[in-house]
């Protein structure tokens, strides 16, 4: 992996919130020209983000339900 591409990849992965370990794994696999491995790292991180998103969505749903119940009582 060329240095310029590697540096850009690191910046993007940092912006995405990847841990240092995830970034290091991605870079290491890139140096080995293992794109399948890099894709697995990214897929795993994406799934982690989706799991977090779903957990937050559940919490939002609960808050929305409480608001709904409170507004219903006012009528």
C-alpha positions in Angstrom: 0.0 0.0 0.0 1.5 3.3 -1.0 2.2 5.8 1.8 -0.2 8.4 0.5 -3.0 5.9 0.2 -2.2 4.5 3.6 -2.3 7.9 5.2 -5.6 8.7 3.5 -7.0 5.4 4.7 -5.9 6.0 8.3 -7.6 9.5 8.2 -10.8 8.0 6.9 -10.9 5.2 9.3 -10.2 7.6 12.2 -13.1 9.7 11.0 -15.2 6.6 11.0 -14.3 6.0 14.7 -12.2 2.9 14.2 -10.0 1.9 17.1 -6.2 2.0 16.7 -6.3 -1.8 16.7 -8.7 -1.9 13.8 -6.7 0.6 11.9 -3.5 -1.2 12.5 -5.1 -4.5 11.4 -6.3 -2.8 8.2 -2.9 -1.3 7.4 -1.1 -4.5 8.2 -3.4 -6.4 5.8 -2.9 -3.8 3.2 0.9 -4.2 3.4 0.3 -7.9 2.7 -1.9 -6.9 -0.2 -4.7 -8.9 1.5 -7.8 -7.0 0.3 -10.1 -9.8 1.4 -8.7 -9.4 4.9 -9.2 -5.6 4.8 -12.8 -6.1 3.7 -13.4 -8.5 6.6 -12.0 -5.9 9.0 -14.3 -3.2 7.5 -17.3 -5.6 7.5 -16.7 -6.5 11.1 -16.5 -2.8 12.1 -19.6 -2.0 10.1 -21.6 -4.7 11.9 -20.4 -3.4 15.2 -21.6 0.1 14.2 -25.0 -1.3 13.1 -25.3 -3.2 16.4 -24.7 0.1 18.3 -27.2 1.9 16.1 -29.9 -0.7 16.8 -29.2 -0.4 20.5 -29.7 3.4 20.3 -32.8 2.9 18.2 -34.3 0.7 20.9 -33.6 3.4 23.5 -35.1 6.1 21.2 -38.2 3.9 20.8 -38.6 3.6 24.6 -38.3 7.4 25.0 -40.8 7.9 22.2 -43.2 5.5 23.9 -43.0 7.4 27.2 -43.6 10.7 25.4 -46.6 9.2 23.6 -48.0 7.9 26.9 -47.5 11.2 28.6 -49.2 13.1 25.7 -52.1 10.6 25.7 -52.7 11.2 29.4 -53.0 15.0 28.8 -55.9 14.6 26.3 
